[in-house]
Amino acid sequence: MRNVTTRLTTWWRAAALALVASVFWGVSMQPAQAEYGDVIINNYSDAAGMRPAVFPHWYHRIRFRCKVCHADLGFKFKAGGNKITMAKIIDGKFCGACHNGEIAWSVENCGLCHSGKPGMPTQIHGSTVQRLVAPTYKPADKK
Amino acid sequence: MNKTIRKIAVAAGFAAAVVLPLSGMAAEVPVSSAEVTGSTPAQLKVSNANVFNRLLKKEKDPNAAPWEDGIHDPENEATHALQPPKVAYEGWPRTPFGNHVDWVKALNDGLINPRYDRVDPTVEPLVMDLDIVRPVRASVPDVVFPHKPHTQWLHCSNCHPKIFIPQKGANQINMSAILLGKKCGVCHGKVAFPITTKSCKKCHSKPKPADWKPPLSEASVKNPWR
């Protein structure tokens, strides 16, 4: 009888552990598989109570050559290095050069850019530096 | 012993049952040996611990839609209005790295026509067709830097003179710097095709001269016992 009880307890302990682990993993440890080159910009978003902005490089690359933003508009080759604010965008700088309702949709579509998961740090998704030097998420089996 | 195995089996079964509907990622579940060989489990008694590619990263969906890509918030309504990359890449030349798309080929094949000017779609890029050969001290093939595909996308001022001094022999480049995001790594490894073992030959493309021999190390040259 005692043996059976011990076994049951072990069973439940294992089950509970598995449940907790899988829930944790499902919620927080799901490895990101976003598009290569997607930039998450969270310089000021979290502090302002907005979702971080996600910039899809691939989408813009289909429509513009690198030169347009990185030479003409003055975007630096560094994630988060441009200190973009909504005030600058409304002034027609950075994203606002096109996202003004004439070339591309205007800034009232908040959620189209501010669509990242809250709390994510500024980074280029899938970059070599991210993979080799500063992985932003841990593999599921490490926690 | 028996108990331990049962415990593990129960834990694994439970984890699979809970994780699968939560994340919808079947690729994360270890593949049984039976699935690898294509035979039924009844005929094989190979343990799950002895599968192939145990420590390799599991294949992920290379072009996941924004709402299932792990960085976009699916609870944000506008996330579902964003275009999934797969839709845009339909029928394009593929590569096994980066966006899994050959951007230069897509451009040259006329599958895309990105603007060179913010407003005027008729402005033509200032293309320069000049290959720079960089001999490499190591035994890998020498590097050929083609200006053509770079100037199709970029302007001279993007690289010169801040990243690369436009002068022969003035630029020290090595793979560690590139992997850390310097020199070529300012773009390659972030947006332009990344440095993987599948992409070495894109740059290291010129075979060594027939009479080339690996240089002897200083330690070998100075070795008094040689």
HADDOCK unambig.tbl for C-alpha pairs under 7 A between the chains (distance, minus, plus):
assign (segid A and resid 11 and name CA) (segid B and resid 7 and name CA) 6.60 0.50 0.50
assign (segid A and resid 14 and name CA) (segid B and resid 7 and name CA) 6.37 0.50 0.50
assign (segid A and resid 14 and name CA) (segid B and resid 11 and name CA) 5.86 0.50 0.50
assign (segid A and resid 15 and name CA) (segid B and resid 10 and name CA) 6.93 0.50 0.50
assign (segid A and resid 15 and name CA) (segid B and resid 11 and name CA) 5.79 0.50 0.50
assign (segid A and resid 15 and name CA) (segid B and resid 14 and name CA) 6.69 0.50 0.50
assign (segid A and resid 18 and name CA) (segid B and resid 11 and name CA) 5.26 0.50 0.50
assign (segid A and resid 18 and name CA) (segid B and resid 14 and name CA) 6.24 0.50 0.50
assign (segid A and resid 18 and name CA) (segid B and resid 15 and name CA) 5.41 0.50 0.50
assign (segid A and resid 19 and name CA) (segid B and resid 14 and name CA) 6.87 0.50 0.50
assign (segid A and resid 19 and name CA) (segid B and resid 15 and name CA) 6.33 0.50 0.50
assign (segid A and resid 22 and name CA) (segid B and resid 15 and name CA) 5.51 0.50 0.50
assign (segid A and resid 22 and name CA) (segid B and resid 18 and name CA) 6.49 0.50 0.50
assign (segid A and resid 22 and name CA) (segid B and resid 19 and name CA) 5.63 0.50 0.50
assign (segid A and resid 26 and name CA) (segid B and resid 19 and name CA) 6.03 0.50 0.50
assign (segid A and resid 26 and name CA) (segid B and resid 22 and name CA) 5.95 0.50 0.50
assign (segid A and resid 26 and name CA) (segid B and resid 23 and name CA) 5.76 0.50 0.50
assign (segid A and resid 30 and name CA) (segid B and resid 70 and name CA) 6.92 0.50 0.50
assign (segid A and resid 31 and name CA) (segid B and resid 70 and name CA) 6.66 0.50 0.50
assign (segid A and resid 32 and name CA) (segid B and resid 69 and name CA) 5.80 0.50 0.50
assign (segid A and resid 32 and name CA) (segid B and resid 70 and name CA) 4.11 0.50 0.50
assign (segid A and resid 32 and name CA) (segid B and resid 71 and name CA) 6.12 0.50 0.50
assign (segid A and resid 33 and name CA) (segid B and resid 60 and name CA) 6.65 0.50 0.50
assign (segid A and resid 33 and name CA) (segid B and resid 61 and name CA) 6.79 0.50 0.50
assign (segid A and resid 33 and name CA) (segid B and resid 62 and name CA) 6.93 0.50 0.50
assign (segid A and resid 33 and name CA) (segid B and resid 64 and name CA) 6.61 0.50 0.50
assign (segid A and resid 33 and name CA) (segid B and resid 69 and name CA) 4.90 0.50 0.50
assign (segid A and resid 33 and name CA) (segid B and resid 70 and name CA) 5.95 0.50 0.50
assign (segid A and resid 34 and name CA) (segid B and resid 64 and name CA) 6.29 0.50 0.50
assign (segid A and resid 34 and name CA) (segid B and resid 69 and name CA) 4.45 0.50 0.50
assign (segid A and resid 34 and name CA) (segid B and resid 70 and name CA) 6.24 0.50 0.50
assign (segid A and resid 34 and name CA) (segid B and resid 71 and name CA) 6.33 0.50 0.50
assign (segid A and resid 35 and name CA) (segid B and resid 63 and name CA) 5.92 0.50 0.50
assign (segid A and resid 35 and name CA) (segid B and resid 99 and name CA) 6.35 0.50 0.50
assign (segid A and resid 36 and name CA) (segid B and resid 98 and name CA) 5.56 0.50 0.50
assign (segid A and resid 36 and name CA) (segid B and resid 99 and name CA) 5.25 0.50 0.50
assign (segid A and resid 36 and name CA) (segid B and resid 191 and name CA) 6.76 0.50 0.50
assign (segid A and resid 37 and name CA) (segid B and resid 190 and name CA) 5.56 0.50 0.50
assign (segid A and resid 37 and name CA) (segid B and resid 191 and name CA) 4.60 0.50 0.50
assign (segid A and resid 61 and name CA) (segid B and resid 114 and name CA) 6.87 0.50 0.50
assign (segid A and resid 62 and name CA) (segid B and resid 112 and name CA) 6.08 0.50 0.50
assign (segid A and resid 62 and name CA) (segid B and resid 114 and name CA) 5.56 0.50 0.50
assign (segid A and resid 63 and name CA) (segid B and resid 113 and name CA) 6.82 0.50 0.50
assign (segid A and resid 63 and name CA) (segid B and resid 114 and name CA) 4.20 0.50 0.50
assign (segid A and resid 63 and name CA) (segid B and resid 115 and name CA) 6.07 0.50 0.50
assign (segid A and resid 64 and name CA) (segid B and resid 114 and name CA) 4.22 0.50 0.50
assign (segid A and resid 64 and name CA) (segid B and resid 115 and name CA) 4.52 0.50 0.50
assign (segid A and resid 64 and name CA) (segid B and resid 116 and name CA) 6.32 0.50 0.50
assign (segid A and resid 65 and name CA) (segid B and resid 114 and name CA) 5.50 0.50 0.50
assign (segid A and resid 65 and name CA) (segid B and resid 115 and name CA) 5.88 0.50 0.50
assign (segid A and resid 65 and name CA) (segid B and resid 116 and name CA) 5.51 0.50 0.50
assign (segid A and resid 65 and name CA) (segid B and resid 153 and name CA) 4.94 0.50 0.50
assign (segid A and resid 65 and name CA) (segid B and resid 154 and name CA) 6.77 0.50 0.50
assign (segid A and resid 66 and name CA) (segid B and resid 153 and name CA) 5.48 0.50 0.50
assign (segid A and resid 66 and name CA) (segid B and resid 154 and name CA) 5.43 0.50 0.50
assign (segid A and resid 67 and name CA) (segid B and resid 116 and name CA) 6.75 0.50 0.50
assign (segid A and resid 67 and name CA) (segid B and resid 153 and name CA) 6.27 0.50 0.50
assign (segid A and resid 67 and name CA) (segid B and resid 154 and name CA) 4.51 0.50 0.50
assign (segid A and resid 67 and name CA) (segid B and resid 155 and name CA) 5.43 0.50 0.50
assign (segid A and resid 68 and name CA) (segid B and resid 116 and name CA) 6.09 0.50 0.50
assign (segid A and resid 68 and name CA) (segid B and resid 117 and name CA) 5.81 0.50 0.50
assign (segid A and resid 68 and name CA) (segid B and resid 118 and name CA) 5.95 0.50 0.50
assign (segid A and resid 70 and name CA) (segid B and resid 158 and name CA) 6.93 0.50 0.50
assign (segid A and resid 71 and name CA) (segid B and resid 155 and name CA) 6.73 0.50 0.50
assign (segid A and resid 71 and name CA) (segid B and resid 157 and name CA) 6.97 0.50 0.50
assign (segid A and resid 71 and name CA) (segid B and resid 158 and name CA) 6.08 0.50 0.50
assign (segid A and resid 77 and name CA) (segid B and resid 186 and name CA) 6.73 0.50 0.50
assign (segid A and resid 111 and name CA) (segid B and resid 76 and name CA) 6.84 0.50 0.50
assign (segid A and resid 111 and name CA) (segid B and resid 78 and name CA) 5.16 0.50 0.50
assign (segid A and resid 112 and name CA) (segid B and resid 78 and name CA) 5.31 0.50 0.50
assign (segid A and resid 112 and name CA) (segid B and resid 79 and name CA) 6.35 0.50 0.50
assign (segid A and resid 115 and name CA) (segid B and resid 72 and name CA) 5.49 0.50 0.50
assign (segid A and resid 115 and name CA) (segid B and resid 73 and name CA) 5.69 0.50 0.50
assign (segid A and resid 115 and name CA) (segid B and resid 76 and name CA) 6.16 0.50 0.50
assign (segid A and resid 115 and name CA) (segid B and resid 79 and name CA) 5.89 0.50 0.50
assign (segid A and resid 116 and name CA) (segid B and resid 71 and name CA) 5.57 0.50 0.50
assign (segid A and resid 116 and name CA) (segid B and resid 72 and name CA) 4.18 0.50 0.50
assign (segid A and resid 116 and name CA) (segid B and resid 73 and name CA) 5.08 0.50 0.50
assign (segid A and resid 117 and name CA) (segid B and resid 71 and name CA) 5.74 0.50 0.50
assign (segid A and resid 117 and name CA) (segid B and resid 72 and name CA) 5.46 0.50 0.50
assign (segid A and resid 117 and name CA) (segid B and resid 73 and name CA) 4.50 0.50 0.50
assign (segid A and resid 124 and name CA) (segid B and resid 190 and name CA) 6.55 0.50 0.50
assign (segid A and resid 127 and name CA) (segid B and resid 189 and name CA) 5.18 0.50 0.50
assign (segid A and resid 127 and name CA) (segid B and resid 190 and name CA) 4.48 0.50 0.50
assign (segid A and resid 128 and name CA) (segid B and resid 179 and name CA) 6.21 0.50 0.50
assign (segid A and resid 128 and name CA) (segid B and resid 189 and name CA) 4.87 0.50 0.50
assign (segid A and resid 128 and name CA) (segid B and resid 190 and name CA) 6.60 0.50 0.50
assign (segid A and resid 128 and name CA) (segid B and resid 194 and name CA) 6.96 0.50 0.50
assign (segid A and resid 129 and name CA) (segid B and resid 179 and name CA) 6.49 0.50 0.50
assign (segid A and resid 129 and name CA) (segid B and resid 180 and name CA) 5.56 0.50 0.50
assign (segid A and resid 129 and name CA) (segid B and resid 181 and name CA) 6.39 0.50 0.50
